[in-house]
Amino acid sequence: MTNPIKPLRLIHPIAALLLIGSVSGKVRAAEPSGRCQQPSQGRFAGIAIKGNNAEKPGTDRRIAHVMEERWLADKTLQGEVSVRVDQNEFRQPYSGTFTLQPNCVVQITRVLPWGKESSNTFLDLQGHPVYEINSTSGIVVTTYWRSMTPGACAVAELNGLALGRQIGYSWVENNWQPNGNIERENWQNGHVQGSSLASQGELTQNATYSGALNLQPGSCWGTLTKKFNDGTNKSYRILVVKGNGGASGYIKLQNDPNDLGSDWFTRYSLDKQTSSQQ
């Protein structure tokens, strides 16, 4: 008969992950950090969207952000974030630190424009973050990261097919209503032709659009304006995710005050008929 496991008080659901033996019923010791992949220097693109405040439901705000971040040899990080907070938008640099903890958890502290936040992530085999969860009290949000290669981007690096999806909100009758869409795009030297399927509650919309990307000199940030078949225009802040042999995709943050969302697009090479994900 196995011994019962006494209740454990966990400081944080990720930082205190414990492996429980399936046969013995005993709690194993935390995995030593020496067996874990060490954090590596690198350049990363991140995307996140969050809604309700977990501690104060009466103070709900809709927030979406896109981040470009560099991990440095001294375990510090430098980044730039483009943020939507309800109808407002701003861009600002930020800084922080990262440290390897037990159980292969990497703890990240960032000093962001709206305050200090702590997060936890696991690393891939290259020592790079992929999925991150915020551990700050009152915030429930995950961030998805992709690696970027060094250097500035060119619009031609997006040439080919791109598929994307968005989860966001629309301001309707003085309230944020959830929406979602999927999109298919063909890119050629900074110009795009696309189609989208969008859902907002029971309403489903089909649309086509065209647009042009303008990149900031010496950067992978830019702006994209889409002209839709119903005559409306929408604008976005773009971060191209530079890769080997072209971009692996791009992230966009919507600028229009009454539409809040962030999208991840994966680029596929039309020449090789394979995904260009890195």
Stockholm file with secondary structure:
# STOCKHOLM 1.0

chainA/1-278         MTNPIKPLRLIHPIAALLLIGSVSGKVRAAEPSGRCQQPSQGRFAGIAIKGNNAEKPGTDRRIAHVMEERWLADKTLQGEVSVRVDQNEFRQPYSGTFTLQPNCVVQITRVLPWGKESSNTFLDLQGHPVYEINSTSGIVVTTYWRSMTPGACAVAELNGLALGRQIGYSWVENNWQPNGNIERENWQNGHVQGSSLASQGELTQNATYSGALNLQPGSCWGTLTKKFNDGTNKSYRILVVKGNGGASGYIKLQNDPNDLGSDWFTRYSLDKQTSSQQ
#=GR chainA/1-278 SS CCCCCCCCCCSCTTTTCCCBCTTTCCBCCCCCGGGSCCCCCEEEEEEEEECSCSSCGGGCCCEEEEEEEEECTTSEEEEEEEEEETTEEEEEEEEEEEEECGGGCEEEEEEETTEEEEEEEEECTTSCEEEEEECSTTCCCEEEEEEECSSCCCGGGGCEEEEEEEEEEEECSSSEEEEEEEEEEEEETTEEEEEEEEEETTEEEEEEEEEEEEECTTSSEEEEEEEETTSCEEEEEEEEECCTTSCSEEEEEECCTTEEEEEEEEEEETTTTEECCC
#=GC SS_cons         CCCCCCCCCCSCTTTTCCCBCTTTCCBCCCCCGGGSCCCCCEEEEEEEEECSCSSCGGGCCCEEEEEEEEECTTSEEEEEEEEEETTEEEEEEEEEEEEECGGGCEEEEEEETTEEEEEEEEECTTSCEEEEEECSTTCCCEEEEEEECSSCCCGGGGCEEEEEEEEEEEECSSSEEEEEEEEEEEEETTEEEEEEEEEETTEEEEEEEEEEEEECTTSSEEEEEEEETTSCEEEEEEEEECCTTSCSEEEEEECCTTEEEEEEEEEEETTTTEECCC
//
